[in-house]
Amino acid sequence: MEKRKHLYSFIMEYDGGTYITQVYATNEHEAMRVWLNTLDVKPIDSFTEKDKKRLIMEDFVDENPILISGCKNIWNIGLRIRKNKMLAMINIVKTIE
């Protein structure tokens, strides 16, 4: 039996901009992978396809989403777009449909 997919919203603050996208996934970890694999980097300043490919290869090894205290279904994750440089702060919100 296939697990039910939920809608996850990704709100990314990066290099002075805010970027919002949504994906369907069964849990927040799968949602992070789906989000990154489908992310269109063209409209995001200082974020290249090369950066995206490296992050996909790293597969969030050093990053785990942290449930925001006092909230339900909202996580935060910091993601280094480039080694020792550009940090993206990402909020992940699971939407109950």
Secondary structure, DSSP 8 states (H G I E B T S, - for coil): -----EEEEEEEEETTEEEEEEEEESSHHHHHHHHHHH---TTSTT--HHHHHHHHHHTTTT---EE-TT-SSEEEEEEESSTTS-EEEEEEEEE--
